[in-house]
Amino acid sequence: MTADQKYLYSDSLIRITEDALHIDGFLLGSKCVPFSRIKTVKIFKPTIWNGKFRIVGTGDFRTWFPSDGLRSSRDMIFVVLMHGKWIRYGFTAEDSAAVKQIFQNMKLPLQDQTT
């Protein structure tokens, strides 16, 4: 991030700038996903099947989650699918409603399965 950029959202798990999503807590550091690379963002109610109890890592070698010891208490799980990539990134946020609103305001393609 350059000095003139600011965060639209920031917590201990993720940071959102005007042009990218930064996911912290992976075993090998952070991941930066430019919004131009995002094919869609899926939003789920947390269940045992979509990562509610996954503290870190993957269960299918496709969707990878950064470390979050409180994931089971979060109200939404986000999964980012990227153009031209088989791997997906799952993540949570401390204020998931704010993150969802930012994604909606940015007109990112969302598949909201929380309702």
Protein Blocks (a to p, Z undefined) as FASTA:
>chain_A
ZZkbccfbdcfkbccdfkbccdehianbcadddfklpmbdcdddddfknopmmmgdcfko
maccdddfklmmpcbdcddddehiabdcddddfblmlmmmmmmmnopacddfkZZ
